[in-house]
Amino acid sequence: MWFPLERFKITDRSMEPTLSEGDYIIVNRLAYIFKKPKVGEIIVFKHPSQTKFLVKRISRKLKENSYLVIGDNKAVSSDSRAFGPIKRGLIVGKVSVAVK
């Protein structure tokens, strides 16, 4: 069954200080149905070449529905600097709520 909201647990330090390891987030899967993702928003997306989900901040919009995503804690984040831009189709949704 498909739900418009999905819960994820933060499992690393790549988004500190905004999100910490052990925090829970609620992701709005419908957030980008009628609008496009914007620079500065925190999103959950499917890793382009692995079977896992990542949480990062959109740092730049590129041509052809692709985005650069960067973790807030750049020293430990695996992000677009390592795997390149992500396509719009990989985005699961926008982080709406974080619970510490």
Buried (B, 14 or more C-beta within 10 A) or exposed (E): EEEEEBEBEBEBBBBBEBBBEEBEBBBBBEBBEEEEBEEEBBBBBBEEEEEEBBBBBBBEBEEEBBBBBBBBBEEEBBBBEEBEBBBBEBBBBBBEEBEE
